[in-house]
Amino acid sequence: SHERICQYIAEESDSLVVSVGYRLAPEHKYPAAYEDCLSATQHFLQHLQHYAVDPARVTVCGDSAGGNLAAAVSQSLAGRPDLPRLRAQILIYPGLQALDFNLPSYQQNRGVPLLFRER
C-alpha cells in the first residue's frame, strides 16, 4: 500500500528506502508486527555495507500503526553498541497512546483535517 510513496521519497531525496512488509493483525497477534520490523531493521543495520549505505544516515519512518512500530524499534535499538545509531525517526500521525485523549496535543489538534477528534 505504500510502494508509490516510498518510491517518491527515494527519488526526491536520492535515498534508499526499505519498506518492511510486516505481519498484520488480527491474523497475527502482537508482537508479530513489532518483531518483523525489529528483525528487518537489525538485519539492515548489520549489512549496510552490502547496500552501500552510510551508517550515519539511517532513519526509520512510519505512519499510523507503522509510526508506533518505528518508535518502538527506535527505542529497542537505542544504546545498542553492536549496531549503528539511528539518525532519526519520522513518525506520521503515530498511534503512541490511547489512554488519555484529553492531552494537550489532542486538544491543540482536535480540528486538524482528516483526523478530527470526533473520529
Backbone bond lengths (Angstrom), bond angles and torsions (degrees), N, CA, C in turn:
res aa  C-N    CA-C-N  psi(-1)  N-CA   C-N-CA  omega(-1)  CA-C   N-CA-C  phi
1 S - - - 1.453 - - 1.526 112.48 -
2 H 1.321 117.79 -17.41 1.462 120.56 -175.92 1.528 113.05 -112.50
3 E 1.315 117.41 10.94 1.459 119.77 -174.99 1.522 112.73 -59.75
4 R 1.329 117.93 -44.75 1.468 120.51 -177.27 1.525 111.76 -64.27
5 I 1.310 117.45 -43.05 1.468 119.29 -179.91 1.523 110.71 -68.54
6 C 1.317 117.69 -35.98 1.468 120.50 176.93 1.523 110.42 -65.02
7 Q 1.338 117.45 -41.34 1.457 120.73 176.62 1.523 110.73 -62.16
8 Y 1.316 116.27 -42.64 1.466 121.04 179.63 1.530 110.74 -61.83
9 I 1.313 116.73 -47.30 1.465 120.77 179.55 1.528 110.01 -60.63
10 A 1.316 117.11 -44.24 1.465 121.38 -179.95 1.525 111.05 -60.72
11 E 1.317 116.82 -45.89 1.463 120.79 -178.26 1.523 111.64 -68.41
12 E 1.313 117.23 -47.33 1.461 121.00 -175.70 1.527 113.14 -70.79
13 S 1.308 117.72 -28.32 1.463 120.56 -177.63 1.527 112.43 -104.44
14 D 1.332 116.92 0.68 1.458 121.83 -176.24 1.525 110.11 51.23
15 S 1.323 114.86 49.91 1.463 122.20 -176.11 1.519 110.82 -124.96
16 L 1.300 114.03 162.17 1.458 121.43 170.51 1.527 106.73 -91.85
17 V 1.307 117.19 127.68 1.458 121.66 178.59 1.520 108.11 -115.77
18 V 1.316 115.67 126.96 1.458 121.84 176.58 1.521 106.70 -112.10
19 S 1.299 116.75 119.70 1.459 121.40 -179.31 1.522 108.44 -107.92
20 V 1.317 115.92 124.12 1.462 121.49 -176.58 1.525 109.75 -91.49
21 G 1.308 116.21 123.50 1.454 121.79 174.14 1.522 108.62 -90.86
22 Y 1.308 116.30 92.63 1.464 120.45 -175.58 1.526 111.45 -92.79
23 R 1.324 114.94 158.30 1.468 120.80 179.69 1.526 109.76 -67.86
24 L 1.326 115.00 140.74 1.462 121.13 -174.41 1.528 112.40 -106.92
25 A 1.324 114.22 149.21 1.460 121.34 171.55 1.532 107.31 -79.43
26 P 1.271 120.95 157.19 1.456 127.08 5.85 1.526 113.91 -88.48
27 E 1.345 116.69 -6.69 1.464 118.08 -179.27 1.520 111.89 -62.27
28 H 1.320 115.79 -36.19 1.465 121.20 -178.35 1.520 108.30 -117.91
29 K 1.287 116.13 112.14 1.469 122.51 -175.71 1.529 111.49 -73.87
30 Y 1.328 114.26 156.96 1.459 120.83 173.47 1.520 108.33 -56.03
31 P 1.293 118.52 136.86 1.459 131.34 12.75 1.530 114.90 -104.98
32 A 1.328 118.48 32.56 1.463 121.10 -174.66 1.532 112.36 -56.34
33 A 1.323 118.21 -48.49 1.469 120.77 -178.44 1.527 110.81 -62.36
34 Y 1.322 116.37 -44.57 1.463 121.14 178.21 1.527 110.78 -60.61
35 E 1.314 117.59 -46.22 1.474 121.48 179.91 1.524 111.16 -61.24
36 D 1.335 117.31 -39.72 1.458 120.77 177.97 1.524 111.08 -62.75
37 C 1.324 116.21 -46.27 1.469 120.80 -178.61 1.526 111.28 -66.98
38 L 1.307 116.82 -42.88 1.461 120.65 179.26 1.528 110.16 -63.77
39 S 1.315 117.04 -46.02 1.462 121.22 -179.78 1.529 111.19 -61.43
40 A 1.325 117.31 -45.05 1.469 121.20 -179.88 1.522 110.86 -64.10
41 T 1.320 117.42 -41.51 1.466 120.92 -179.60 1.520 110.77 -67.52
42 Q 1.316 117.48 -43.86 1.461 120.36 177.46 1.526 110.86 -60.26
43 H 1.321 116.81 -45.96 1.461 120.81 179.36 1.530 110.50 -59.19
44 F 1.318 116.23 -46.72 1.460 120.56 -179.89 1.528 110.89 -60.28
45 L 1.329 117.13 -46.73 1.466 120.74 -179.68 1.530 112.19 -63.87
46 Q 1.304 116.99 -31.29 1.468 121.02 179.48 1.527 112.41 -76.88
47 H 1.335 117.46 -16.63 1.461 121.54 -175.53 1.529 112.66 -125.42
48 L 1.316 117.38 31.63 1.464 120.81 -177.64 1.527 112.35 -58.93
49 Q 1.335 117.15 -37.30 1.466 120.11 -178.29 1.524 110.71 -62.01
50 H 1.307 117.78 -32.94 1.470 121.82 178.37 1.532 111.15 -62.49
51 Y 1.335 116.13 -34.03 1.462 121.72 -178.33 1.528 112.36 -97.70
52 A 1.339 117.02 2.55 1.469 122.88 -178.45 1.532 111.52 56.04
53 V 1.328 115.71 47.70 1.460 121.91 -178.92 1.519 109.44 -108.88
54 D 1.329 116.03 132.71 1.459 122.56 175.53 1.522 108.41 -69.19
55 P 1.333 118.78 120.58 1.466 121.31 -177.85 1.531 113.55 -59.02
56 A 1.318 117.25 -23.69 1.464 120.70 -178.82 1.523 112.89 -81.91
57 R 1.328 118.11 1.21 1.466 120.35 -175.21 1.523 113.95 -119.39
58 V 1.319 118.14 16.96 1.467 120.51 -176.41 1.531 110.12 -87.98
59 T 1.322 115.24 127.68 1.463 123.43 179.99 1.518 108.60 -127.80
60 V 1.331 117.26 143.68 1.460 120.19 172.34 1.524 108.33 -106.16
61 C 1.313 115.21 149.68 1.463 120.67 -176.00 1.520 108.80 -146.23
62 G 1.317 116.01 151.08 1.454 120.55 174.41 1.509 111.19 -166.95
63 D 1.319 114.84 155.86 1.460 119.21 176.34 1.524 109.24 -121.60
64 S 1.319 115.08 147.15 1.454 122.52 179.15 1.528 109.84 57.36
65 A 1.326 118.56 -123.58 1.465 120.38 178.33 1.523 110.78 -62.06
66 G 1.331 117.34 -32.26 1.455 121.27 176.12 1.521 112.13 -64.91
67 G 1.339 116.92 -30.15 1.460 120.67 174.79 1.513 111.02 -65.97
68 N 1.320 115.32 -39.86 1.463 120.24 175.38 1.516 109.97 -62.14
69 L 1.323 117.14 -43.84 1.464 121.07 -179.34 1.525 111.18 -66.06
70 A 1.335 117.70 -40.05 1.462 121.05 177.98 1.525 110.62 -62.36
71 A 1.323 116.86 -41.77 1.465 120.49 178.24 1.522 111.07 -65.06
72 A 1.309 117.05 -42.71 1.468 120.91 -179.81 1.527 110.97 -65.23
73 V 1.324 117.13 -41.66 1.470 120.86 178.12 1.528 109.44 -63.84
74 S 1.332 117.11 -43.72 1.467 120.73 178.76 1.516 111.23 -58.63
75 Q 1.320 116.83 -44.33 1.467 120.59 178.94 1.523 111.27 -64.24
76 S 1.320 116.26 -40.60 1.465 119.77 -178.86 1.524 112.39 -65.93
77 L 1.324 116.74 -32.47 1.456 120.60 -176.25 1.528 113.15 -90.60
78 A 1.315 116.71 -13.42 1.464 119.84 -179.05 1.522 110.06 -60.51
79 G 1.313 115.60 129.52 1.458 119.96 177.63 1.509 115.61 81.30
80 R 1.327 117.49 4.99 1.472 119.67 177.63 1.524 108.63 -76.63
81 P 1.328 118.54 110.34 1.466 119.96 -177.39 1.524 113.74 -71.93
82 D 1.331 117.85 -15.94 1.458 121.28 -177.78 1.530 113.55 -87.17
83 L 1.343 117.48 -4.51 1.462 121.51 -178.42 1.525 110.26 -129.34
84 P 1.340 117.04 152.06 1.465 119.19 174.44 1.533 110.30 -62.37
85 R 1.315 115.90 147.93 1.473 120.34 177.18 1.518 109.90 -72.88
86 L 1.305 115.72 143.67 1.458 120.13 173.44 1.522 108.63 -71.26
87 R 1.315 116.21 140.30 1.460 120.31 179.06 1.522 110.93 -72.92
88 A 1.331 115.58 -40.15 1.464 119.65 -176.01 1.517 109.55 -164.95
89 Q 1.319 113.51 170.21 1.455 120.44 169.51 1.523 107.19 -129.28
90 I 1.317 115.62 139.75 1.459 121.52 177.47 1.517 106.29 -116.43
91 L 1.319 115.59 117.00 1.462 121.32 -177.29 1.529 108.69 -115.54
92 I 1.329 116.30 115.92 1.455 122.13 -177.90 1.523 108.22 -105.75
93 Y 1.315 117.03 115.85 1.471 125.60 -172.23 1.520 111.94 34.02
94 P 1.333 116.64 58.86 1.464 120.24 -176.99 1.526 112.42 -72.77
95 G 1.298 115.38 146.79 1.459 120.51 171.49 1.525 107.93 -88.61
96 L 1.321 116.54 93.19 1.460 119.99 -175.25 1.521 113.73 -102.42
97 Q 1.308 116.19 -26.36 1.471 118.86 177.40 1.520 108.59 -157.80
98 A 1.289 116.12 145.25 1.464 120.94 -179.91 1.517 110.37 -132.89
99 L 1.320 116.24 28.12 1.459 119.68 -177.95 1.516 112.81 -93.85
100 D 1.332 117.15 -33.97 1.452 121.03 -175.27 1.523 109.53 -138.92
101 F 1.328 116.46 104.69 1.458 120.66 -179.53 1.519 112.18 -89.60
102 N 1.318 117.69 17.66 1.453 121.53 176.89 1.520 112.01 -113.37
103 L 1.314 117.59 16.21 1.460 121.35 177.46 1.531 109.58 -67.18
104 P 1.329 117.88 159.34 1.470 120.68 -177.25 1.528 114.56 -53.67
105 S 1.329 118.36 -40.18 1.466 119.27 -178.80 1.526 111.28 -66.48
106 Y 1.333 117.37 -36.05 1.461 119.92 176.68 1.526 110.21 -66.18
107 Q 1.322 117.19 -41.83 1.458 120.98 179.64 1.521 110.72 -65.34
108 Q 1.325 116.34 -46.21 1.461 121.67 -177.69 1.524 111.67 -62.51
109 N 1.315 117.77 -34.93 1.463 121.69 -174.37 1.523 114.06 -107.63
110 R 1.315 117.80 16.82 1.465 120.39 -174.89 1.520 113.79 -62.69
111 G 1.338 117.87 -21.66 1.457 120.50 -179.23 1.514 113.78 -107.84
112 V 1.322 117.50 12.68 1.466 120.85 -179.57 1.532 108.28 -71.87
113 P 1.338 116.26 127.54 1.467 119.25 -177.63 1.518 113.80 -53.44
114 L 1.274 114.06 146.52 1.450 129.63 178.36 1.526 111.61 86.29
115 L 1.305 118.22 -45.51 1.463 119.87 -177.89 1.530 110.63 -112.14
116 F 1.320 115.84 51.60 1.458 120.07 178.81 1.520 110.66 -58.37
117 R 1.308 117.25 148.63 1.461 121.74 -177.26 1.526 111.75 -56.17
118 E 1.331 117.18 -38.08 1.449 120.83 -178.40 1.524 111.76 -60.98
119 R 1.313 117.73 -27.36 1.455 121.95 -179.15 1.488 110.85 -84.28
